[in-house]
Amino acid sequence: MNSTGPPRLLDLATQSLLRVEAWAMAALESLPMELFPPLFMEAVAGRHSETLKAMVQAWPFSHLPLGALMKSQQAPQDVLKAALDGLDVLLAQKVRPRRWKLKVLDLRVNANTNFWNRWSGTWDRSSVGSFEGPEVAQPKTKRRKVDDSRKEEKQLLAPVQVLLEDLCLKKAAQDEFLTFLLKRVKQRKGLPHLCCRKLEFIDMALGHLQKILRMVQLDCVQEVEVHGSWDLFTLARFAPPLGQMVNLSRLRVSDILLNSFTPWAAEEVEKLVFQFSSQLLRLHQLQELHLDSVFFLEGRLDQVLRCLKTPLVTLFITNCLLLESDLTYLSSCLHTSHLRYLNLSDVNMMGLSPEFLQVLLEGVSATLHRLELAGCGITDYQLTSISPAVGRCSQLTSFSFRGNPVSTVAVESLLRHTVMLSKFRLGLLPVPLECYVGLQGTLDLGNLRGYLAELRLTLQDLGRPDAVLLFSDSACSYHTILLYSVT
């Protein structure tokens, strides 16, 4: 409804209909389709549940963006309940109402708000075309020919797709709205599967998780995040539904433990790693892979990366135990040759040859934008050895080497190779070793101030006073010094 100026005739008409819900429901069969959205909005605002229930059954558009209306309601589950009740009645019928066209029940709160704005008098008429909502991107499936009778039956029985933006499930108390929705989908066999862009699991037991996954249209999922102390056996059992997420572009797995295995169970570990990694063969759209605190990779990184089907854009392998052979394989892997973002933070590289990093960085020199090697135990020799390769990454915008025990000489070598890069803007660096004193390695602020003064002059000499450098102490608690602001 337009809140400015006198009420429109349309507003008065919808209010009049809703004074007696029976009148409104009786009028739906002959109601012009243009009047459905304003009547529906008025019914939501006035909490006319029976009218909402009836309108869902007669909805003349393919798209119902319900989430955009529910976000302003104090009890959004009441609106959702009315809509799902309407679907229950509808899906129980063998023959659908003549005018019914609903294909998508959209519960995303910020999706397609223009559909409602046009009826409230706040929309820009030049930016909106028809009354219909936008077509929803469907998973790619092979088309099969069917005869006319089968096609008609299929159209009559076609399910309604329920769209969610994210589905975050955790062991702790769930969001009230989400809990209600999951309960309804579970109870009503006729209701469709949920279609969501992102799935996130936090400390979820696998049994409960598997029940929820049966409610989700897996080929709609584009992002998955798994957080919580699973063991490798649990991850392997999660792998089959993961493999069904054929449009997945981003996968993040963290805190996968090996504590349930004894040394003699190495054969079982290999089997479980294969069960997980083999499902990656089905993920042809995967571009981002994040593995954090995953403790089965040691000596097996090649088993995982070989199963990728396309080159990655982003790769995080953080706080993981890796052998030098793992890192050597990583440097020559074809699936990591087009990376834009590489993060190997908290992977111990102390004492290792810098050759694998040199080869890896040379391979991504044309594409890499961000590089993170924080807390890797990198020493002066390693940093000065790889600095030229970092400097050849022509697209580099930022790097992080914080938490590594290096000297002023090594830091200056890195900066001389990188700050002249045209796109470089931000560097995160450790406070050099010369700035610490005593056996306890206490940070001497006087030494640090002197070093920063010299560094400012170096940046000016290099013609990059606009570069932003942030320093952290050896404990990684940020004593952050901003040398220059980006202009």
Protein Blocks (a to p, Z undefined) as FASTA:
>chain_A
ZZedjddfklmmmmmmmmpmklmmmmmmmgcfklmmmmmmmmmmnopaklmmmmmmmocb
fbdcfklmmmmpfblmlmmmmmmmmmmmmmmpmbdcfklcbfbdcfbfkgoklmmmmmno
pacfklpcbfbdcdddddddddddddfklmmmmmmmpccddddfbdcddfbdcdfklmmm
mmmmmmmmmbccdddfbdcdehiafklmmmmmmmpcfklpmbdcdedjddfklmmmmmmm
mmmmmmbcbdcdehiafklbcfklmmmmmmmmmmmmmmmmmmmmbmbdcdehiaklgopl
mmmmmmpcbdcfbdcdehiacdfklmmmmmmgmklmmcfbdcfehiafehiafklmmmmm
mmmmmmmmbdcdehklpafklmmmmmmmmmmmmkbcbdcfehiacdfklmmmmmmmmmmp
mkbcbdcddddfklpgcjkopacfklmmmmmmmmmmmmmmnopakbccddddfkopacdd
dfbacZZ
